[in-house]
Amino acid sequence: MFKRSFITILLTIGLVFLLSLISEYSQRNAISELQQRTHADLNRYILTMRQKLARFRDIPQLLSKHPDLVRMLRVQANSNDLLRANRLLSEINRILGTRDSYLMNGDGLTVASSNWASQRSFIGGNFNYRPYFKIAIAGGLGQYFALGTTSKRRGFFYSYPVRHKERILGVIVVKIDLNEIERDWNEKDIKLLVSDEDGVIFISTRKDWIFKTLKPLAADDLQRIESSKRYLDKKLVPLNITQWQPSGKNSQIITLSEADGSKTEQQYLMQSGIVGNSDLNVSILADLESVQRQVLATLLYVGTVYIAVVLLVMVIIARRRIAKQRSQFELRELQALESSEAKVKAIINNTWAGLITLDTKGCIESMNVTAQKLFAYTEDELTGREFYQLLLDVDLQLYLQQIDQQRSSSVETLIAGRVLCGDNRQVPIEFVVGKMRQQGDLNFLITVQDITERKEYEAQLDQSRQLLESRVEQRTLELTNANERLLKEIKQHSQTQNELIQTAKLAVIGQMSAGINHELNQPLMAIRGYADNARKFLKLDKERTVDENLDEIAQLTERMAKILHPLKEFSRKSSGQPQRVPVSALRAGVLAILYPRLEKSKVEVDWPESQQDHFVSGDLLRLEQVMVNLIANAMQAVEAETAPKIVIAQQLTKNRQLLISVRDNGPGIDEEKLTQIFEPFFTTKKEGQGLGLGLSISQRIIEDVGGQLSAKNYNSSDSQSPFGGAEFNVLLNTGSK
C-alpha cells in the first residue's frame, strides 16, 4: 500500500513539473505568435490612417492660391465676394468629402465657411487660440486633432497660410471627419485606439475609452490642453491600467481593470506605432484570453498524453501480474467448479420444472428428479428413447423444427400436449426446446411443466363463461323487450314534456321532503319544549327567561322557514315564456334549493360570484331545475371520494354565448356510455336512485331555449388540481342587459 502511494505521489510531482515547463514555453510561444499577427494588423491600420490623412494634406495649400479666397482677405470684400467664397468652400467640401472648410483673417476671425447657410455657421467665430491657426499664421502647414467648439464633433484639422505677394493675409482650414475610420475598425478580440501626442484617446473601438488618457497627465499638460480648448469640457481621466510589462519592441502587456464590472481585470498585448507626418499614435490591444486558451489546450494535450503513457505502462505491468496470477486463479476455479457442479445438480433436482436433456438425434440423455416424478419413469428406463414417443396430441412438425440441427432462430416456442406416464396416466403438459452446446455438439434442453391444475381451472372458467353468456343473453332479451315497450310509451307521450318536467320536480321534492321532515322534527320538539318552559316561567314572573325562550322559538321558526323555502320554490310551475334571466339570480335560486342537502353533505360546492352579472335567455325555473339536476348528479358521483368537490365556472365564448360548466372529481363516465347518458331511462346510478329521465329532460329544456347541453370526461393538466372526473357544459344564449 505504501509503495503504491509513493509511486502515485512521484508520478503526480512529475506531471506538475512537466506541465509547468510546458505552460511557460507554450505561453511564450503563443504571445510571440500573437505579437507577430497583431503587429501586421497594426501596420495595416496605421497605413489606413495615413492614407486617410494624406488624401487631404495638400488641399489647404491648393485652396490658399484660389483668387476668390485671396480677394476676400486682400480688399474690403463685398456681399458678392463673400457669396462666391462661401459657395466655393461649400462646393469643395461636397466634392472632396471633408467635414468643414473655412477661411480666417490674420486675427483668427472666420470670414467665409462651407457651412455658411447652416444655423451653426463658423462665420464670425474667432479660433486664434487653436494651435493649427498659430502654426499656419506663422507660415507653416498646421495639422491638429480636436473637438469642434461649434459642431462638438471630433475632427482632424489641416491649415495653411493664404499669401499675397509673400505677405500672409490669413489662414485656410480643412476639417476631416474621422468617424468612418472608427466604424470600419470592428474586430472581435482586438481593441484599437488612436491617441494624440499627450496620450489622450480620441478614436477607439471601445466607446467608453474615448477622451481618456493612457497615463495620468501632469498639471501643466492639463492646463495647456484646456487653454487650447482641444477637448472642450471633457474630463481627461486615465484608464485604470494597473500594470505595464515590456514584451519586445514597441510591445507591452498591460493589465486593465474594466469599468463595466463584467471582469475584475483583463490582460492585453499592446503594440503602438506613429502615423507618419503627424503626432497621432495608433495602438492595438489584443486580448490574451486566446493565449490562455491555447496554453490550456496544450496543457490538456500534454497531460492527456502523460496520463495515457502512465496508464499504458501500468496496463503492461498489470497484465504481467495478471498472467502470473492466472494459473493460480485457474487452479482455484477448477476446485470451485467441482464444488459448484454438486450445488447445481442439487438445484436442478429440486427445481419446480422438469428438465430433460436430448442428444443430437432427439434421444433422452438425462432427467432431473422432477421430470422422473412427472413421467413416473426412472432416468435409466428412458435413457436412449426418443422423447417424442412419450407425447400425445403434439404437432410433430413443430416439434421436429425445434430439434433441427440447422435451426437458425433462437426463439423458443411453447408446445402444449399430453404425456403418457409410466403408470398409464395421461398428464397435460407444456414444454419448450432450448439449444445447448456440449463439447462442441448441439444438444437440446427441454423444460417441462405439469398444467393439470391450469386445465381444470380453464374448464371451470369456460363453464362459468358459458353460464354467464346464457344469463346475459336472457337478460339482454328482457331488457330489449322492456326498452321497446318504454320507447313505445315515450313515443305515445311525446307531447307531455311539461308534465314530465313537473313530475320530475315533484320526484325531487319527494326526496327533499324526507330530509325536510327529519330536519323539521327536531325544531318542532324544541319549540314545544321552549313553549312549555315559557308558560311555567310566566307563572313564576320570570319575564326575562320567558323572553329568551321566545327568542329561541323565533330563531327556530326562521330556520324552519329556510328549510321549507326550497320546497316552495322548486314546486312552482314555470310560465314557459322566455325571459332575460340574470345568472346571479339563477345561482342564488339553485343554492337556495340545494341548501338542505348541502348542509348535511360533505361535498364542497364552489360556485363563485362573477364580477360581472351576465344575462341569459331562458326560463328561470327551468334553468334552476337543470342546474339542480346537474349538481345533484355530481354530488352522487363524488360520494365515495375522500375530498369530494364540485366546481361551477362560467365564461363568455367568442360567439357571445355563456358557457356554464359543472365539474366534479368523481370517477368520471365510461367512454362507451358518454353517447347514451342523454337517452331517456338510461342511468348509471344504483338501483333506486333514479329513473334515467333527469339528463334527458335537462337536455330538452336547454334545447328549448336555444342552448346546448353536453358531457365529457375532464382531465386537468394541473398536478395540484383534484379534478379528473365528469364535466357537464351548458351553453346558453346571452340576453341584452
MARVO-816745 format. One line per 4 residues: their letters; for each residue y negated, z, x negated of C-alpha. Coordinates in steps of 0.25 Angstrom, whole numbers, plus 2048, in hexadecimal, padded with zeros to 3 digits. Each point is the difference from the previous one (the first is absolute). Example, Ala and Ser with C-alpha at 12.3 -4.5 7.8 and 13.67 -1.06 7.14 Angstrom:
% MARVO-816745
as> 812 81F 7CF  7F2 7FE 7FA
% end
This chain:
% MARVO-816745
mfkr> 800 800 800  7F6 804 7F5  804 7F3 7F8  7FD 7F7 80C
sfit> 7F2 807 803  7FD 7FE 7F1  803 7F2 801  7F7 7FE 80C
illt> 7F4 807 7FA  801 7F8 7F4  801 7F3 808  7F4 804 808
iglv> 7F8 803 7F4  803 7F2 7FA  7FC 7FA 80D  7F3 807 800
flls> 7FD 7FC 7F2  804 7F2 802  7F7 7FF 80D  7F4 806 7F9
lise> 801 7F5 7F4  802 7F5 80B  7F4 805 808  7F7 800 7F4
ysqr> 804 7F2 7FC  800 7FA 80E  7F2 806 803  7FA 7FB 7F3
nais> 806 7F2 803  7FC 800 80E  7F2 803 7FD  7FF 7F6 7F6
elqq> 805 7F5 809  7F6 805 80B  7F5 800 7F6  803 7F1 7FC
rtha> 801 7FC 80E  7F3 807 805  7F9 7FB 7F3  803 7F2 805
dlnr> 7FB 803 80E  7F3 807 7FA  7FD 7F3 7F8  802 7F8 80D
yilt> 7F6 809 808  7F6 800 7F4  800 7F1 800  7FE 7FF 80F
mrqk> 7F4 809 7FF  7FB 7F9 7F4  801 7F2 807  7FA 806 80D
larf> 7F3 805 7F8  800 7F4 7F7  7FE 7F6 80C  7F2 807 803
rdip> 7FC 804 7F2  7F7 7F3 7FD  7FB 7FF 80F  7F3 809 7FE
qlls> 7FD 7F8 7F3  800 7F3 808  7F8 805 80B  7F5 805 7F7
khpd> 7FC 7F2 7FD  7FF 7FB 80E  7F2 7FC 803  7FF 806 80E
lvrm> 803 80E 7FA  7F7 7FE 7F4  7F5 7FC 80A  802 80D 808
lrvq> 7FD 808 7F4  7F6 7F7 7F8  7F5 7FE 80B  7FC 807 80D
ansn> 80B 7FC 809  7FD 7FB 80E  809 801 80C  806 7F3 7FD
dllr> 804 803 7F2  806 80D 805  808 7F9 80A  805 7F6 7F6
anrl> 804 80B 7F7  808 808 80A  807 7F4 805  804 7FC 7F2
lsei> 806 80D 7FD  807 801 80E  806 7F2 7FE  804 803 7F2
nril> 806 80D 805  808 7F9 80A  805 7F5 7F7  804 809 7F4
gtrd> 806 80B 809  7F7 80B 7FA  7FD 80D 807  7F1 7FF 7FE
sylm> 7F5 7F9 7F8  7F2 804 7FE  7F3 7FE 7F8  7F8 80C 7FA
ngdg> 7F2 7FF 7FA  7FC 807 7F3  7FE 80D 807  80E 800 806
ltva> 7FB 7FD 80E  809 7F6 808  7F9 7F4 804  80B 7F7 805
ssnw> 80E 803 805  80C 7F8 805  801 80B 80C  7F1 7FE 803
asqr> 804 7FD 80F  808 80D 802  7FC 80D 804  804 806 7F2
sfig> 7F8 7F6 7F8  7FD 804 7F2  7F2 7FA 800  7F6 80B 7FE
gnfn> 80A 808 7F8  7FD 805 7F2  80C 801 7F7  7F9 802 7F3
yrpy> 809 80D 7FD  80C 7F8 800  805 7FD 7F1  803 7F1 803
fkia> 7F1 7FF 803  7FC 807 7F3  80A 7F7 7F8  7FB 7F3 806
iagg> 7F1 803 800  802 803 7F1  806 7F2 7FF  80F 802 800
lgqy> 80B 7FD 809  802 80C 809  80E 804 806  802 80D 808
falg> 809 806 80A  7FA 809 80B  7FF 803 80F  7F5 7F8 807
ttsk> 7F5 809 804  7FE 7F8 80D  80E 7FA 803  807 80D 7FC
rrgf> 80B 7F6 7FB  806 7FF 7F2  7FD 7F4 7F7  7FE 7FB 7F2
fysy> 7F2 7FB 7FD  7FC 7F5 7F6  7F2 7FF 7FC  7F7 7F6 7F8
pvrh> 7F2 7FF 7FD  7F7 7F5 806  7F7 7FA 7F6  7F4 7F6 800
keri> 7FC 7FB 7F2  807 80B 7F9  7F9 80B 809  80A 809 809
lgvi> 7FB 7FF 80E  80B 808 807  80F 801 802  80A 7F9 808
vvki> 80C 808 804  80E 7FC 806  809 80A 806  80F 7FE 801
dlne> 80A 807 80A  80C 805 7F9  807 805 80D  809 7F4 800
ierd> 806 804 7F3  803 80D 805  807 7FA 80C  808 7F6 7F7
wnek> 805 80C 7F8  80C 806 808  80C 805 7F8  80A 80A 805
dikl> 803 809 7F4  7F3 7FC 7F8  7F2 806 802  7F4 7F7 7FB
lvsd> 7F2 805 7FD  7F3 7FA 7FA  7F6 80A 7FA  7F3 7FF 7F9
edgv> 7FC 804 7F2  7FE 80E 805  80E 801 806  7FC 7FF 80E
ifis> 80A 7F9 809  7FA 7F6 809  80C 7F7 804  80E 805 803
trkd> 80C 7FE 808  7FF 80E 804  7F4 802 809  7FF 80F 7FD
wifk> 7FE 7FD 7F1  7F4 7F8 802  7F3 806 7FA  808 80B 7F9
tlkp> 800 801 7F1  80C 800 7F6  7FA 80B 7F8  7F5 80B 803
laad> 7F2 7FA 7FD  7F5 807 7F8  7F4 805 807  7F7 7F6 7F8
dlqr> 809 7F4 805  800 805 80E  7F0 801 7FF  800 7F2 7FB
iess> 809 7FA 80A  7F8 807 80C  7F3 7FB 7FA  805 7F2 800
kryl> 805 801 80F  80C 7F9 7FB  809 807 80A  7F5 805 80A
dkkl> 804 80E 805  80F 7FF 7FD  806 80D 7F9  807 7FC 7F3
vpln> 80B 80A 800  80B 7FE 7F6  80F 7FD 803  809 80C 7FF
itqw> 807 7FB 7F3  807 80D 7FA  806 7F9 7F4  7FD 7F5 7F7
qpsg> 80C 7FC 7F7  7FF 7F4 7F6  80B 7F5 801  7FD 7F5 7F7
knsq> 7F4 7F7 7FE  7F5 801 80C  80B 807 808  801 80E 805
iitl> 809 808 809  7F7 808 80A  804 80B 80A  7F8 7FF 80C
sead> 7FF 80A 80B  800 7F9 80D  7F5 804 80B  808 7FB 80C
gskt> 80A 80C 7FF  80D 7F7 800  803 803 7F2  7FC 80C 7F7
eqqy> 7FF 7F7 7F3  802 7F1 7FD  802 7FA 7F2  7FB 7F2 7FD
lmqs> 800 7F7 7F4  7F2 7FC 7FE  7FB 7F4 7F8  7F2 7FB 7FF
givg> 7F8 7F3 7FB  7F2 7FB 7FF  7FB 7F4 808  7FA 7F7 7F6
nsdl> 7F1 7FF 800  7FE 80C 809  801 80F 7FF  80B 800 80B
nvsi> 80D 807 7FD  80D 7FC 808  80B 80B 800  80E 7FE 806
ladl> 808 80D 804  80F 7FE 801  808 80B 808  80A 806 7F7
esvq> 80A 802 80C  806 7F3 7FC  803 805 7F2  805 80D 806
rqvl> 80A 7F8 809  804 7F8 7F4  803 80C 7F8  807 807 80B
atll> 809 7F3 802  803 800 7F1  804 80F 800  809 7FE 80C
yvgt> 807 7F4 7FA  802 807 7F3  804 80D 807  80A 7F8 808
vyia> 806 7F9 7F4  801 80D 7F9  807 807 80B  809 7F4 802
vvll> 804 800 7F1  802 80F 801  809 7FE 80D  808 7F5 7F9
vmvi> 803 809 7F5  804 80B 809  808 7F7 808  808 7FB 7F3
iarr> 802 80F 7FC  804 804 80E  80A 7F4 801  807 805 7F3
riak> 800 80E 806  806 7FA 80D  80A 7F8 7F9  805 80C 7F8
qrsq> 801 809 80D  806 7F5 808  80E 802 7FA  7FF 80F 803
felr> 7FB 7FD 80E  80B 7F6 803  80A 80B 7FC  7FA 80A 809
elqa> 7FF 7F5 80B  80F 7FD 7FF  803 80E 802  7F7 801 80C
less> 806 7F4 806  80E 805 800  7FA 80D 807  7F8 7F8 80A
eakv> 80C 7F7 803  807 80C 805  7F4 804 808  7FE 7F2 806
kaii> 80F 7FF 804  7FE 80E 807  7F4 7FB 807  807 7F3 805
nntw> 80C 807 805  7F7 809 808  7F6 7F6 806  7FF 7FE 80F
agli> 803 7F1 7FF  80D 7F9 7FB  7FF 7F9 7F3  80A 7F5 7FD
tldt> 800 7F7 7F3  806 7F2 800  804 7F7 7F5  7FB 7F2 7FE
kgci> 80B 7FB 80A  7FC 80A 80B  80C 809 7FE  7FE 80F 800
esmn> 7FF 807 7F3  7FB 80E 804  7FC 809 80C  7F8 80D 801
vtaq> 806 80C 808  7F7 7FD 80C  806 7F2 801  80E 805 7FE
klfa> 7FE 80A 80C  7F9 7F5 809  80C 7F6 7FD  80B 80A 800
yted> 805 7FA 7F4  801 805 7F1  7FA 7F8 7F5  80E 7FC 7FA
eltg> 804 7FB 80E  7F4 7F6 801  7FE 7FC 7F1  802 7F1 7FE
refy> 800 7FD 80F  7F5 7F7 806  7F5 808 807  7FF 7F5 80B
qlll> 80F 803 804  7FB 80E 805  7F5 7FA 809  800 7FC 80F
dvdl> 7F5 7F8 807  7F8 7FD 7F4  7FA 7F2 7FD  809 7FB 7F5
qlyl> 7F6 7F5 7FB  7F5 80A 7FF  809 80A 7F8  804 7F5 7F6
qqid> 7F2 7FC 7FE  7FD 80E 7FC  80B 801 7F5  7FE 7F2 7FB
qqrs> 7FE 800 7F1  7F5 7F5 801  7F8 808 80A  7F2 7FE 7FC
ssve> 7F9 80A 809  7FF 80E 7FD  7FD 804 80F  80B 809 806
tlia> 805 7FC 80E  805 80B 809  80D 7FC 806  806 807 80C
grvl> 80E 801 805  80D 809 801  80A 805 7F6  80F 801 802
cgdn> 803 80E 7FB  80D 805 7FA  803 809 80D  7FE 7F3 808
rqvp> 7F2 804 805  7F5 7F5 802  7F3 806 7FB  7F3 7F9 802
iefv> 7F8 7FE 7F2  7F5 7F9 7FA  7FF 7FD 7F1  7F8 7F8 7F5
vgkm> 805 7F9 7F4  7F8 802 7F3  802 7FA 7F3  804 808 7F4
rqqg> 801 7FC 7F1  80C 806 7F9  804 7FC 7F2  7F9 7F2 801
dlnf> 808 7FD 80D  7F9 7FF 80E  807 80B 809  7FC 805 80E
litv> 7FD 80D 806  802 802 80F  7F9 80C 807  807 803 80D
qdit> 7FB 809 80B  807 805 80D  7F8 7FD 80C  809 806 80B
erke> 7F6 80A 805  7F5 7F5 800  808 7F6 808  803 80C 80A
yeaq> 7F1 803 801  7FD 7F1 802  80A 7FF 80B  7FA 80C 807
ldqs> 7F2 7FA 7FE  805 7F3 806  806 806 80C  7F3 808 802
rqll> 7F8 7F4 7FE  808 7F8 80B  7FE 80C 809  7F1 801 7FE
esrv> 7FF 7F1 802  807 801 80D  7F7 80B 805  7F4 7F9 7FB
eqrt> 804 7F3 808  802 809 80C  7F3 807 7FF  7F9 7F3 7FD
lelt> 806 7FA 80C  7FB 80C 809  7F2 800 7F9  7FF 7F0 802
nane> 803 802 80F  7F7 80C 801  7F5 7F8 7F9  802 7F4 809
rllk> 7FE 809 80C  7F4 806 7FA  7FA 7F2 7FD  802 7FC 80E
eikq> 7F9 80D 805  7F5 7FD 7F7  7FE 7F2 805  800 805 80E
hsqt> 7F6 80A 7FE  7F7 7F8 7F6  7F4 803 80A  800 80F 7FF
qnel> 7FA 802 7F3  7F6 80A 804  80A 808 808  809 800 7F3
iqta> 7F4 805 7F8  7FC 80B 80A  80F 804 800  801 800 7F1
klav> 7F3 809 800  807 809 80B  80C 801 7F7  7F8 805 7F4
igqm> 7F9 809 80A  80E 806 803  802 802 7F2  7F3 806 7FE
sagi> 801 809 80D  80D 807 7FA  7F8 805 7F4  7F3 803 808
nhel> 809 808 809  804 808 7F4  7F2 801 7FB  7FA 805 80D
nqpl> 80B 80A 803  7FB 80A 7F5  7F1 7FF 803  803 803 80F
mair> 809 80C 7FC  7F4 805 7F7  7F6 7FD 80B  808 809 80A
gyad> 801 80B 7F6  7F1 800 7FD  7FD 800 80F  809 80C 803
nark> 7FA 807 7F4  7F2 7FD 805  803 805 80D  805 80D 7FA
flkl> 7F4 801 7F6  7F6 7FD 80C  806 80D 807  7FD 808 7F4
dker> 7F2 7FA 7FF  803 7FA 7F2  7F7 7F4 803  7FF 7FC 7F1
tvde> 80F 7FF 7FF  800 7F8 80E  7F6 7F6 7FA  808 7FE 7F4
nlde> 80D 7FD 808  7F8 7F6 809  7FB 7F9 7F3  80F 7FF 7FC
iaql> 803 7FA 80E  7F5 7F6 7FE  805 7FB 7F3  80E 7FF 805
term> 7FB 7F8 80C  7F8 7F7 7F6  80D 7FE 7F8  808 7FC 80C
akil> 7F5 7F6 804  801 7FA 7F2  80F 7FF 802  7FF 7FA 80E
hplk> 7F5 7F6 7FC  809 7F6 7F9  80A 800 80C  7F4 7FD 809
efsr> 7FA 7F5 7F7  80D 7F9 7FE  804 7FF 80E  7F4 7F9 805
kssg> 802 7F1 804  7F9 7F5 7F8  7F6 7F8 807  805 7F3 7FA
qpqr> 7F3 7FA 7FD  7FC 7FD 7F1  7F5 809 7FB  7F8 803 7F3
vpvs> 808 80B 7FA  7FA 809 7F5  80B 803 7F5  7FB 80E 7FF
alra> 803 802 80F  80E 7FA 7FE  802 80A 7F4  7FB 80C 808
gvla> 809 7FD 80C  80C 7FD 7F8  7FF 80D 7F8  7FD 808 80D
ilyp> 80D 7FB 807  808 803 7F4  7FA 80E 7FD  80C 808 806
rlek> 80A 7F8 7F8  7F7 800 7F3  7FE 810 801  80F 802 800
skve> 804 7F5 7F7  800 801 7F0  7FC 7F1 7FF  7F2 7FE 7FA
vdwp> 7F8 7F5 807  7F5 7FA 7F8  7F6 7F8 809  7F3 801 7F9
esqq> 7F3 7FE 808  7F9 7F2 7FC  7F2 801 7FB  7FD 7F4 809
dhfv> 805 800 80E  806 7F3 804  802 7FB 80E  80D 7F8 804
sgdl> 802 7F8 80D  80B 806 809  803 80C 80A  7FE 80E 7FA
lrle> 80C 806 808  80A 7F5 7FC  7FC 800 7F1  801 80F 801
qvmv> 80F 7FE 805  803 7F6 7F5  7FA 809 7F5  807 80D 806
nlia> 80D 7F8 800  7FF 7FB 7F1  7FC 80E 7FB  80B 807 808
namq> 80B 7F6 7FB  7FA 802 7F1  802 810 803  80E 7FE 804
avea> 803 7F7 7F4  7FB 80A 7F5  806 80D 807  80B 801 7F5
etap> 7F5 7FE 7F4  7FD 80C 7F8  7F1 7FC 800  7FE 7F8 80D
kivi> 7F3 7F8 800  7FA 7F5 809  7F3 7F9 7FC  7F8 7F8 80A
aqql> 7F6 7F6 7F9  7F6 7F6 805  7F9 7F4 7FA  7F9 7F3 804
tknr> 807 7F3 7FD  7F9 7F3 7FB  801 7FB 80E  7F7 80C 805
qlli> 80D 807 807  803 80E 7FE  80E 804 7FA  805 80E 803
svrd> 80D 803 7F8  809 80C 803  808 803 7F3  80B 80B 7FE
ngpg> 808 805 7F5  80D 7FF 807  80D 7F8 7FD  7FA 7F3 805
idee> 806 7F6 809  80D 7F7 7FC  7FB 7F2 7FC  80A 7FB 80A
kltq> 7FA 808 80C  7F2 7FC 7FD  801 7F4 809  806 808 80B
ifep> 7F8 80C 802  7F6 7FA 80A  80B 7FB 809  802 808 80D
fftt> 80A 80B 800  803 7FF 7F1  7FE 80D 7F8  804 806 7F3
kkeg> 7FE 80E 805  80C 80A 803  806 800 80E  7F7 807 80A
qglg> 7F3 7FE 7F8  7FB 7F4 807  804 7F3 808  7FA 7F6 7F6
lgls> 7F4 7FC 809  7F5 806 7F9  7FE 7F6 7F5  802 7F4 80A
isqr> 7F6 806 809  7F6 803 7F5  801 7F1 7FB  7FE 7FB 80E
iied> 7F3 809 801  7FA 7FB 7F3  803 7F1 803  7F9 802 80E
vggq> 7F3 804 7F9  801 7F4 7F6  806 808 7F4  80D 801 7F8
lsak> 80A 80B 7FD  809 7FE 7F4  809 809 7F7  805 800 7F2
nyns> 805 809 7F5  7F5 806 7F8  802 801 7F1  7F4 807 7F8
sdsq> 7FD 7FB 7F2  7FA 80E 7FD  80A 809 7F9  7F9 80C 806
spfg> 801 7FB 80E  80A 806 80A  802 7F3 808  80C 7F7 800
gaef> 803 800 80F  7FC 7F8 80C  7F2 7FA 803  7FB 7FB 80E
nvll> 7F4 7F7 800  7F7 7FF 80D  7F6 7F4 7FF  7F5 801 80A
ntgs> 7F4 7F7 803  7F3 807 7FE  7F5 802 80B  7F1 7FE 7FE
k> 7FA 80E 7FE
% end
